Amino acid sequence: MPRLVASSSSLPKTFPVPGYQHFLTPLRKLIFDYDAESPSQHGVRSFIKKPLISLARENPDVEFVVRRLKRGKAAVLRGHYINGRDKVICVNKLEMEGVSNKVNILLNSSGAKIKSLKNLTLEAAPASESARGVWSALHDQAKDGQGYRI
C-alpha cells in the first residue's frame, strides 16, 4: 500500500478502481478568473497557455472555464463540487508552479467543509464509565436521618 505524504507538492491523485467503469472526481467545474494585462498575474497566463490543455485532457469529467476579469481584479481559481460547495483560491502573484499546485489542491479536494480540529469536542461513548467510576445509591452506606454520603 503506498504511503501518503501530506505536502502541497505530493497530494494523492484519485485513480479508477478496477472493475468499475469510470471514477468521477468530486470537482465539477474549475473556473480561472484572471486579468489579461496585469503583470502580477503572469503565472496564471502562462499556466493557461501551456499545461491547462493537457490537464483538461487528463480530467475529461471536469469542466474548465477561463474568464477575463476587469482591470485591477485579483486572479482566482473557483472550484465547484458535486455537493454544492465551492472553494475559491487567490493565485495572484504566483508563478506557474504555484498555480499548478493550487489547481491540484482543488482537483484532489472533496469539497467538504473544513472542520477545525482546534475546537473539536469529543463525546464519550454512551456505555463508557466516568473518570470516577459508576455511582449507585446501593454502594453508599446510609445513616439514620443523614441520607447518602457521596
C-alpha positions, 0 to 999 in steps of 0.5 A: 500500500503506498504511503501518503505524504501530506505536502502541497507538492505530493497530494494523492491523485484519485485513480479508477478502481478496477472493475468499475467503469469510470471514477468521477472526481468530486470537482465539477467545474474549475473556473480561472478568473484572471486579468489579461494585462496585469503583470502580477498575474503572469503565472496564471497566463502562462499556466493557461497557455501551456499545461491547462490543455493537457490537464483538461485532457487528463480530467475529461469529467471536469469542466474548465472555464477561463474568464477575463476579469476587469482591470485591477481584479485579483486572479482566482481559481473557483472550484465547484463540487458535486455537493454544492460547495465551492472553494475559491483560491487567490493565485495572484502573484504566483508563478506557474508552479504555484498555480499548478499546485493550487489547481491540484489542491482543488482537483484532489479536494472533496469539497467538504467543509473544513472542520477545525480540529482546534475546537473539536469536542469529543463525546464519550461513548454512551456505555463508557464509565466516568473518570470516577467510576459508576455511582449507585445509591446501593454502594453508599452506606446510609445513616439514620436521618443523614441520607447518602454520603457521596 
